[in-house]
Amino acid sequence: MTTDDLEERLAGTLLGTALGDALGLPAERLSAAAITRRWGRVERFHMWGQTGFVSDDTEQAALLAQSLARHPADLTRCAHDFRRALLGWFLRLPWGIGRATVRSCVRIALGLEPSGVHSAGNGAAMRAAVVGVFFWDWPLERGRWSRALAETTHLDERAVEGALFVAELAAACASQPPETTRAALFDTALASVGEPVLRAALLQARELATQGAETAESAASLQTTGYVVHSVSFAAYCFLRHGDAPLPALTEAISAGGDTDSIAAILGGWLGARYGAAGLAAELLNRLHDGPFGPTHLRKLAHALADRRGGGSAPVPSYSVLVALLRNVALFFVVLAHAVRRLLR
């Protein structure tokens, strides 16, 4: 890939993560029946009017991209920078943060090593795609960095290998020719998974997709909780079965209910890596709330990452601490209002 090609794939990965996150967020923890009853097909944002808001899925991916751009050749310094970034982010009152990440941030604040905790949640997986695309042509480095950065918060092997699989599939999506089938991309990534429970679930996802199983049936078999084995395998099924185009695939994933924002964020990262930023729904991207972790910030991160891979020294974008804090406080009331509306319906 040229530097411009890589930037397009990185931008697609980050923006695809944001798109899936923002589309899935209003439906998080709802059942499939409740989602259908409220909105039918989720093809636009529903948190507050028609504006999309991202949660911790996108924000952690952006923080990881920022640390990667700052230290693209030094894993120890990158992991240290990411831990510090997570702590600062945690102190600015983010919402949607998982229990394992909370515990990890507390350990970071106390200076405890290791910072990761024994959890099989999907927090490490939902942010891993950008690592895979950045190291698209360096498989050994890709595996080493993916594992180390996953372990900053999650030590359970299921969570770590879930993140490895997400990174490997993103790398394959970004680097392989357009005519490569999604099944071939999946099989390439599957080679990185040795953990038996996760591998069995991924094989089941492939079988369901190959058989043409419907989304509801596959969701019942694979499940859609925040357990990494469920999240990654169901996202993989949606990629294989419905990944001809980004928006329909994301809509199908969200229609199943459960941990909709994280599953759609993982799926969106893969689809963005495969189709690039230009292949995503431009109208929806334009409706994402901008500012810290918004589309402008994510595109600047993609530019910095691609430039660093090419040996350049483009400035690494950061975000205003004060603006991020005020945004989180304001969004608290948006989330509260949305929760009240859900209860009243």
Secondary structure in CASP SS format (residue, H / E / C, confidence):
PFRMAT SS
TARGET T0000
AUTHOR 0000-0000-0000
METHOD secondary structure of the structure
MODEL  1
M C 1.00
T C 1.00
T H 1.00
D H 1.00
D H 1.00
L H 1.00
E H 1.00
E H 1.00
R H 1.00
L H 1.00
A H 1.00
G H 1.00
T H 1.00
L H 1.00
L H 1.00
G H 1.00
T H 1.00
A H 1.00
L H 1.00
G H 1.00
D H 1.00
A H 1.00
L H 1.00
G H 1.00
L H 1.00
P H 1.00
A H 1.00
E C 1.00
R C 1.00
L C 1.00
S E 1.00
A H 1.00
A H 1.00
A H 1.00
I H 1.00
T H 1.00
R H 1.00
R H 1.00
W H 1.00
G C 1.00
R C 1.00
V C 1.00
E C 1.00
R C 1.00
F C 1.00
H C 1.00
M C 1.00
W E 1.00
G C 1.00
Q C 1.00
T E 1.00
G E 1.00
F C 1.00
V C 1.00
S C 1.00
D H 1.00
D H 1.00
T H 1.00
E H 1.00
Q H 1.00
A H 1.00
A H 1.00
L H 1.00
L H 1.00
A H 1.00
Q H 1.00
S H 1.00
L H 1.00
A H 1.00
R H 1.00
H C 1.00
P C 1.00
A C 1.00
D C 1.00
L H 1.00
T H 1.00
R H 1.00
C H 1.00
A H 1.00
H H 1.00
D H 1.00
F H 1.00
R H 1.00
R H 1.00
A H 1.00
L H 1.00
L H 1.00
G H 1.00
W H 1.00
F H 1.00
L H 1.00
R C 1.00
L C 1.00
P C 1.00
W C 1.00
G C 1.00
I C 1.00
G C 1.00
R H 1.00
A H 1.00
T H 1.00
V H 1.00
R H 1.00
S H 1.00
C H 1.00
V H 1.00
R H 1.00
I H 1.00
A H 1.00
L H 1.00
G C 1.00
L C 1.00
E C 1.00
P C 1.00
S C 1.00
G C 1.00
V E 1.00
H C 1.00
S C 1.00
A C 1.00
G E 1.00
N C 1.00
G C 1.00
A C 1.00
A H 1.00
M H 1.00
R H 1.00
A C 1.00
A H 1.00
V H 1.00
V H 1.00
G H 1.00
V H 1.00
F H 1.00
F C 1.00
W C 1.00
D C 1.00
W C 1.00
P H 1.00
L H 1.00
E H 1.00
R H 1.00
G H 1.00
R H 1.00
W H 1.00
S H 1.00
R H 1.00
A H 1.00
L H 1.00
A H 1.00
E C 1.00
T C 1.00
T C 1.00
H E 1.00
L C 1.00
D C 1.00
E H 1.00
R H 1.00
A H 1.00
V H 1.00
E H 1.00
G H 1.00
A H 1.00
L H 1.00
F H 1.00
V H 1.00
A H 1.00
E H 1.00
L H 1.00
A H 1.00
A H 1.00
A H 1.00
C H 1.00
A H 1.00
S H 1.00
Q C 1.00
P C 1.00
P C 1.00
E C 1.00
T C 1.00
T C 1.00
R H 1.00
A H 1.00
A H 1.00
L H 1.00
F H 1.00
D H 1.00
T H 1.00
A H 1.00
L H 1.00
A C 1.00
S C 1.00
V C 1.00
G C 1.00
E C 1.00
P H 1.00
V H 1.00
L H 1.00
R H 1.00
A H 1.00
A H 1.00
L H 1.00
L H 1.00
Q H 1.00
A H 1.00
R H 1.00
E H 1.00
L H 1.00
A H 1.00
T H 1.00
Q H 1.00
G C 1.00
A C 1.00
E C 1.00
T H 1.00
A H 1.00
E H 1.00
S H 1.00
A H 1.00
A H 1.00
S H 1.00
L H 1.00
Q C 1.00
T C 1.00
T C 1.00
G C 1.00
Y E 1.00
V H 1.00
V H 1.00
H H 1.00
S H 1.00
V H 1.00
S H 1.00
F H 1.00
A H 1.00
A H 1.00
Y H 1.00
C H 1.00
F H 1.00
L H 1.00
R H 1.00
H H 1.00
G C 1.00
D C 1.00
A C 1.00
P H 1.00
L H 1.00
P H 1.00
A H 1.00
L H 1.00
T H 1.00
E H 1.00
A H 1.00
I H 1.00
S H 1.00
A C 1.00
G E 1.00
G C 1.00
D C 1.00
T H 1.00
D H 1.00
S H 1.00
I H 1.00
A H 1.00
A H 1.00
I H 1.00
L H 1.00
G H 1.00
G H 1.00
W H 1.00
L H 1.00
G H 1.00
A H 1.00
R H 1.00
Y H 1.00
G C 1.00
A H 1.00
A H 1.00
G H 1.00
L C 1.00
A C 1.00
A H 1.00
E H 1.00
L H 1.00
L H 1.00
N H 1.00
R C 1.00
L E 1.00
H C 1.00
D C 1.00
G C 1.00
P C 1.00
F C 1.00
G C 1.00
P H 1.00
T H 1.00
H H 1.00
L H 1.00
R H 1.00
K H 1.00
L H 1.00
A H 1.00
H H 1.00
A H 1.00
L H 1.00
A H 1.00
D H 1.00
R H 1.00
R H 1.00
G C 1.00
G C 1.00
G C 1.00
S C 1.00
A C 1.00
P C 1.00
V C 1.00
P C 1.00
S C 1.00
Y C 1.00
S C 1.00
V H 1.00
L H 1.00
V H 1.00
A H 1.00
L H 1.00
L H 1.00
R H 1.00
N H 1.00
V H 1.00
A H 1.00
L H 1.00
F H 1.00
F H 1.00
V H 1.00
V H 1.00
L H 1.00
A H 1.00
H H 1.00
A H 1.00
V H 1.00
R H 1.00
R H 1.00
L H 1.00
L H 1.00
R C 1.00
END
